[in-house]
Amino acid sequence: MSVVLATAVVAISLATPLASAAPVSEAGPPFPYADCLAATKAKGESASYGRWHCDQLVKKGYVVPPNR
């Protein structure tokens, strides 16, 4: 019985990294700044807080900086 359990644990541990290595979708970061502002507005954030939030995401590389 313990051999079957050990085999199951090894099989699951080998399969888990393969499932998590799925390719990232083509619509991944960096996202447009306008889309970030629209998402913060839809989430209910104020305009000034939304700009601050998007600016923080620009610093992290998740959002493309706006053309100012």
C-alpha positions in Angstrom: 0.0 0.0 0.0 2.8 2.4 0.8 4.4 1.8 -2.6 1.2 2.8 -4.3 1.0 6.0 -2.2 4.6 6.8 -2.9 4.1 6.3 -6.6 1.1 8.6 -6.6 3.0 11.3 -4.7 5.9 11.2 -7.2 3.5 11.3 -10.2 1.6 14.3 -8.8 4.9 16.2 -8.0 6.2 15.6 -11.5 2.9 16.7 -13.1 2.5 19.9 -11.1 5.4 21.9 -12.5 4.3 21.0 -16.1 0.8 22.4 -15.4 2.1 25.6 -14.0 4.5 26.2 -16.9 1.7 27.2 -19.3 2.6 29.9 -21.7 1.7 33.5 -20.9 -1.1 34.9 -23.1 -0.2 37.4 -25.8 -2.2 40.1 -24.0 0.2 40.1 -21.1 2.1 43.1 -19.6 2.9 45.9 -20.4 -0.7 47.1 -20.7 -1.6 50.6 -22.1 -1.9 53.4 -19.6 -5.5 54.2 -20.8 -6.6 50.7 -20.1 -5.2 51.0 -16.6 -7.1 54.2 -16.0 -10.3 52.6 -17.3 -9.8 49.6 -15.0 -9.2 51.8 -11.9 -12.4 53.8 -12.7 -14.4 50.6 -13.1 -13.1 49.4 -9.8 -14.4 52.6 -8.2 -11.2 54.4 -7.4 -11.0 58.2 -7.6 -9.3 59.8 -10.5 -6.3 61.0 -8.5 -5.9 57.6 -6.8 -6.3 55.8 -10.1 -3.5 57.9 -11.7 -1.2 57.2 -8.7 -2.1 53.5 -8.9 -1.3 53.4 -12.6 2.0 55.3 -12.1 3.0 52.7 -9.5 2.3 50.0 -12.1 4.4 51.9 -14.7 7.3 51.8 -12.2 6.9 48.0 -11.9 6.8 47.6 -15.7 3.2 46.3 -15.9 1.9 49.4 -17.7 3.3 51.4 -20.6 4.0 55.1 -19.6 1.5 57.6 -21.0 2.6 60.0 -23.8 2.6 63.3 -21.9 
